[in-house]
């Protein structure tokens, strides 16, 4: 009997403790906690009938967008001359590719052009004095041989006329033949002298001139191609992005991205100006609500802050194209077409904004 009473007491105590705990839990859970203030206010429409659009910050260009640089030839990168964020002038080298094969080709074609030029100069310099002296000496020798043969023939002819028995007819004929041969040799020597003195044939000079010009053009073309193994800055500006490293192979299609598995520009440059550009995309269903170009105003909200910056309208890119997801322009497309609008703004002194940054834009009417 006593054991049963003790058991009931224990059950009663446990029930009482559970009830108290439940009441305390209910009280604690019922206490209202004050909500934390937001880190920043969301973008709000400052216009009565403003149109919302996603925007992306770009370097400001009077025409176009960021400057995407692709090499004109392919090769392995051997040197990188600049860092991201560096200010460069037009013509400054950005990176260099392996040009060993092309350099040897240029050297070979240069030697061929120089050899053709030397031969051309040789033709134009004819007749050579030493060669002309040799042919003149041969002409004099031939003339002397004619004189000797003529004297021999005259003597034998005169002796034969005085006494036919003093000279045989055969000896007289041989002397006459020797004279004729000497005269022919003189004619050949004179023509050879005239040929040498006349110099190179005009057709030979013209042909060699064309050969030299062709080889010179090939050398100049190879030299121009060699220069393209160094990628240079096309304009004054800022290096925004370097998408390669020493040892990477790059091509006119760009450089392969390990993470995106697509091609991208080797170097991206922006203009070195106080202004930045904003490209925003207006959905096709909202295009009809756009004001006239001279009435367009806009405001940009920098995500993660309460900063709002007025935008200056620049132009409409008058071509409606499929919308591209800003996270991956290579692959992600949706079934919607958009109209690009270009704005610009002056960089605020107390905030850094970078090309490629996403912003919220509201477009309204003055």
C-alpha positions in Angstrom: 0.0 0.0 0.0 2.8 2.4 0.9 4.7 1.5 -2.3 1.7 2.5 -4.4 1.4 5.9 -2.6 5.1 6.7 -3.3 4.6 5.9 -7.0 1.7 8.2 -7.3 3.7 11.0 -5.7 6.5 10.6 -8.2 4.1 10.6 -11.2 2.5 13.8 -9.8 5.9 15.5 -9.4 6.9 14.6 -12.9 3.6 15.9 -14.3 4.0 19.1 -12.4 7.5 19.7 -13.7 6.4 19.0 -17.3 3.5 21.4 -16.9 5.9 24.2 -15.6 8.3 23.5 -18.5 5.5 23.7 -21.0 4.3 27.0 -19.6 7.8 28.4 -19.6 8.4 27.3 -23.2 5.1 28.8 -24.3 6.0 32.1 -22.6 9.5 32.2 -24.2 8.2 31.3 -27.6 5.5 33.9 -27.4 8.0 36.7 -26.8 8.2 38.8 -30.1 11.8 39.5 -31.3 12.5 42.8 -32.9 13.4 42.3 -36.6 16.9 43.3 -37.7 17.1 46.3 -40.0 17.9 45.5 -43.7 21.6 45.9 -44.7 20.4 48.1 -47.5 17.1 49.2 -49.1 16.0 47.4 -52.2 16.0 49.3 -55.5 12.9 51.5 -55.8 11.3 53.1 -58.8 12.0 56.9 -58.7 9.7 57.6 -61.7 6.0 57.5 -62.0 6.0 55.1 -64.9 9.6 53.9 -64.8 10.7 50.7 -66.6 13.0 48.3 -64.8 15.9 46.7 -66.5 19.0 44.8 -65.6 22.2 46.6 -66.4 25.9 45.8 -66.7 28.7 48.2 -66.3 31.1 48.7 -69.2 34.0 51.0 -69.9 32.5 53.9 -71.8 33.2 54.0 -75.5 31.7 56.5 -77.9 31.0 53.6 -80.2 30.9 50.0 -79.1 31.5 48.4 -75.7 34.6 47.0 -74.0 37.6 46.4 -76.3 38.0 42.6 -76.8 41.4 41.7 -78.2 42.1 38.6 -80.1 45.5 37.7 -81.7 45.7 37.5 -85.5 47.9 34.4 -85.3 48.0 31.4 -83.0 50.9 30.4 -80.7 52.1 29.7 -77.2 52.4 32.6 -74.9 56.0 33.2 -73.9 55.8 36.7 -72.2 53.1 38.8 -70.6 54.1 42.5 -70.4 51.3 44.0 -68.4 49.1 43.4 -65.4 45.4 43.7 -65.0 44.5 47.2 -64.1 47.5 48.7 -65.8 47.1 51.9 -67.9 48.7 51.4 -71.4 49.2 53.5 -74.4 48.3 52.6 -78.0 51.0 50.3 -79.5 52.3 49.1 -76.1 53.0 45.3 -76.1 50.6 43.3 -74.1 51.9 39.8 -74.6 54.3 37.8 -76.9 53.9 34.4 -78.5 56.6 32.0 -79.6 57.8 33.3 -83.0 60.9 31.1 -83.5 59.7 29.4 -86.7 58.3 32.7 -88.2 61.6 34.5 -87.3 63.6 31.9 -89.3 61.2 32.2 -92.2 61.7 36.0 -92.2 65.5 35.5 -92.2 65.4 33.1 -95.1 63.2 35.4 -97.2 65.3 38.4 -96.4 68.4 36.5 -97.6 66.6 35.6 -100.8 65.5 39.1 -101.4 69.1 40.4 -100.8 70.5 37.8 -103.2 68.0 38.9 -105.9 68.9 42.5 -105.3 72.6 41.8 -105.7 72.0 40.0 -109.0 69.9 42.9 -110.2 72.7 45.3 -109.3 75.2 43.1 -111.1 73.1 43.2 -114.3 72.6 46.9 -114.1 76.4 47.4 -113.6 77.3 45.6 -116.8 79.5 45.8 -118.7 82.2 45.0 -116.2 85.4 46.9 -117.0 87.6 43.8 -116.6 85.3 41.7 -118.9 85.2 44.5 -121.5 89.0 44.7 -121.4 89.3 40.9 -122.1 86.9 41.1 -125.1 88.8 44.1 -126.4 92.0 42.2 -126.2 90.5 39.3 -128.0 89.3 41.7 -130.7 92.8 43.2 -131.1 94.3 39.7 -131.3 91.8 38.7 -134.0 92.6 41.9 -135.9 96.3 41.1 -135.6 95.7 37.5 -136.9 93.9 38.9 -139.9 96.8 41.3 -140.6 99.3 38.4 -140.3 97.2 36.1 -142.5 96.7 38.9 -145.0 100.5 39.5 -145.2 101.2 35.8 -145.7 98.7 35.5 -148.4 99.8 38.7 -150.2 103.5 37.4 -150.3 102.6 34.0 -151.6 100.2 35.5 -154.1 102.8 37.9 -155.5 105.4 35.2 -155.6 103.0 32.9 -157.5 102.2 35.7 -160.0 106.0 36.2 -160.7 106.8 32.5 -160.9 104.1 29.9 -160.5 106.7 27.3 -159.8 107.9 29.2 -156.7 104.7 28.5 -154.7 102.5 25.5 -155.1 98.8 26.0 -155.7 98.0 24.1 -152.6 100.1 26.5 -150.4 98.4 29.5 -152.0 94.9 28.0 -151.3 95.9 27.3 -147.7 97.0 30.9 -147.2 93.8 32.2 -148.7 91.7 29.9 -146.4 93.7 31.0 -143.4 93.0 34.6 -144.2 89.2 33.9 -144.5 89.2 32.1 -141.2 91.1 35.0 -139.5 88.5 37.4 -140.9 85.6 35.3 -139.5 87.3 35.2 -136.1 87.6 38.9 -136.3 83.9 39.2 -137.0 83.1 37.0 -134.0 85.4 38.9 -131.7 83.9 42.2 -132.8 80.4 40.9 -132.1 81.4 39.5 -128.8 83.0 42.9 -127.9 79.8 44.7 -128.9 77.7 42.3 -126.9 79.7 42.8 -123.7 79.8 46.6 -124.2 76.0 46.7 -124.6 75.6 45.4 -121.0 72.7 43.2 -119.7 69.7 42.7 -121.9 66.8 44.8 -120.9 64.5 41.8 -120.6 66.9 40.1 -118.2 67.0 43.3 -116.1 63.2 43.5 -116.1 62.9 39.9 -115.1 65.3 40.2 -112.3 63.6 43.3 -111.1 60.3 41.5 -110.9 62.1 38.6 -109.1 63.5 41.1 -106.5 60.2 42.8 -106.0 58.4 39.5 -105.5 60.9 38.3 -102.9 60.9 41.7 -101.2 57.1 41.6 -100.9 57.3 38.1 -99.5 59.9 39.3 -97.0 57.8 42.3 -96.0 54.7 40.1 -95.6 56.6 37.7 -93.4 58.0 40.6 -91.3 54.5 41.9 -90.8 53.3 38.5 -89.8 56.2 38.2 -87.4 55.1 41.5 -85.7 51.7 40.0 -85.0 53.2 37.5 -82.6 53.3 40.4 -80.2 49.8 41.5 -79.3 49.7 45.3 -78.8 47.2 47.7 -77.3 45.0 49.2 -80.1 44.2 52.3 -78.2 45.0 54.1 -74.9 43.2 52.5 -72.1 43.1 50.2 -69.0 43.7 46.4 -69.0 40.5 45.0 -67.5 41.2 41.3 -67.9 44.0 39.0 -68.9 42.6 35.6 -69.8 45.8 33.7 -70.4 49.1 32.7 -68.8 52.6 31.9 -69.9 52.6 28.5 -71.6 48.9 28.7 -72.8 48.1 28.3 -76.5 46.0 31.1 -77.9 44.4 31.5 -81.3 42.4 34.0 -83.3 39.3 32.4 -81.7 40.6 33.5 -78.3 41.6 31.4 -75.3 39.9 28.4 -73.9 38.3 28.8 -70.5 38.8 25.9 -68.0 35.6 26.7 -66.1 33.3 28.0 -68.9 34.6 25.5 -71.4 34.3 28.1 -74.1 36.5 30.7 -75.8 36.9 34.2 -74.5 39.0 37.2 -75.5 42.7 37.0 -74.6 42.7 40.6 -73.3 39.8 42.9 -72.5 40.5 46.6 -72.4 38.5 49.7 -71.4 38.9 53.4 -72.0 40.9 55.4 -69.5 38.2 58.0 -68.8 36.3 59.5 -65.9 33.0 58.0 -67.3 31.8 54.5 -67.2 29.1 53.0 -69.4 26.0 51.0 -68.5 24.3 48.7 -71.0 20.8 47.8 -70.0 18.3 45.5 -71.8 14.6 46.5 -72.2 12.2 43.5 -72.6 10.4 43.6 -75.9 7.0 43.8 -74.3 8.1 47.1 -72.7 9.7 48.7 -75.7 6.5 50.6 -76.6 6.7 52.3 -73.3 10.1 53.9 -73.9 10.0 57.7 -74.2 11.5 59.6 -77.1 15.3 59.5 -77.0 15.5 63.2 -76.0 13.1 62.5 -73.1 14.8 59.5 -71.6 16.2 59.7 -68.1 17.4 56.9 -65.9 18.7 56.0 -62.5 21.1 53.2 -61.5 21.1 51.4 -58.1 24.3 49.8 -57.0 23.5 46.4 -55.6 24.5 45.9 -52.0 24.3 49.6 -51.2 21.8 52.5 -50.9 23.7 54.4 -53.6 21.7 55.7 -56.5 23.4 57.3 -59.5 21.7 59.3 -62.2 22.5 58.1 -65.7 23.1 60.1 -68.9 21.4 58.6 -72.0 23.8 58.0 -74.8 22.1 56.0 -77.5 19.9 53.1 -78.4 21.4 50.1 -80.1 18.7 49.7 -82.7 18.6 46.0 -82.9 16.3 43.7 -80.9 18.2 40.5 -80.1 17.6 37.3 -78.0 18.1 38.0 -74.3 21.4 36.6 -73.0 21.8 35.6 -69.4 24.5 37.8 -68.0 26.0 34.8 -66.1 27.1 33.0 -69.3 26.8 34.8 -72.6 28.0 31.7 -74.5 25.2 29.3 -73.7 22.3 30.6 -71.6 19.5 32.1 -73.7 15.8 32.4 -73.0 12.8 32.9 -75.2 12.7 36.7 -74.9 14.1 39.5 -77.0 15.5 42.7 -75.7 16.5 46.2 -76.9 19.9 47.5 -75.6 20.1 51.0 -74.2 23.5 52.7 -73.5 24.0 55.2 -70.7 27.0 56.7 -69.0 27.8 58.1 -65.5 30.7 59.8 -63.8 32.6 57.6 -61.4 31.7 58.6 -57.8 34.7 59.6 -55.6 33.6 57.4 -52.6 32.8 54.2 -54.5 34.6 51.8 -56.8 32.5 50.4 -59.6 34.1 47.9 -62.0 33.2 46.8 -65.6 31.1 43.7 -65.6 29.3 44.6 -62.4 25.5 44.1 -62.5 23.2 47.0 -61.5 19.5 47.8 -61.3 18.3 50.5 -63.7 15.0 52.3 -63.9 14.2 54.2 -67.1 11.7 57.1 -67.0 10.7 60.2 -68.8 11.7 63.8 -68.2 
